[in-house]
Each structure stands twice: as structure tokens, then as C-alpha cells.
Amino acid sequence: MILKKATVNKINLEFGGINNINSDKDHHIHAFEITFIDTDSIIHKWVSLKEGKQHDEMVINLKRVK
């Protein structure tokens, strides 16, 4: 994963390529975004590609339990 963009509360990473995965056809995690909502909450967003097209997206909301 390589850094594509970063702000004060958000980081975006994207698949940078490796030798044994063909990003145009192989199913893989292609992008990851983490958003810092506040000191107790973050959101993860994962995007997978298959055959060069978006295949799935998963959003995970995390909140600290005090």
C-alpha cells in the first residue's frame, strides 16, 4: 500500500503493486481509508477489486469503550 493522500483526520492508501498479483485481474484489497472522527472513534473503509473492477467494500466503525 502506498500513501495517496493524508489530511489532519484522514489517511488514504492504495495498492502499489507486487510481483505475484496482477491488479487488472486478481482479486485483492486495492484501497484503504482510515478516518479519525474524534479521540474515541475511527472508521476503516476497505475496497477490493476483482478483474479490474470494484468487487466489495467494507466499512468498520470503531469506538473506544470507556
N, C-alpha and C positions, 0 to 999 in steps of 0.2 A: 504494500500500500504506500502511496506517495501523497504528500500533503498537497491538496488542490487549493484550499482557502482556509483561512483562520481569522476569526474575529474575537472580540472580547468574550463572547459566550457560545461560540460555535466553531467546531473543527470539522472539515470535510476531507476525507481521504478517498483515493481511488486506486483501483488495481493498476499496478505499474508494469505487470508482465513478468513471467518467468519462463524458463526453457520448456517445462513439461506441460504447460497449459496453453491451448490455443484459445485466446479470448473471443475469437469470432465464432467458435462452435462449441467449446466445452462449457459445461455448467460450472459456475464459480461465483464467489462473492466478489462483486465488482466495485461496490461503493459502501462507505460507512460514514455516518454523520453523528456527531455527539453534540447535544445542546445542553448547556448548563442553565437551568431555569432560575435557580436560586441556590443557596448554600445547602439545601436539603433535597433538591430534585434535579435529575438529569434525564434526558431522553436519548436513546440509541435508535438509529434508523439504519437498517442493513438492506442492501439491494443486491439481488443475484441476477445474473444474465445466463441465458441458455440459447445457443445458436444465434448469438449476437443481439438478442432482444431481451428486454426486461422480463424476468420469469417470476420473481417473487419479491415481496417487500415485507420486512418485519420491523415493527416499532415496539420498543421496550421502554416503558416508563418506570423509572426507579425513584423511590422516595425513601429517605432515611427514616427509620423508626426510632423514636426517642424514648 
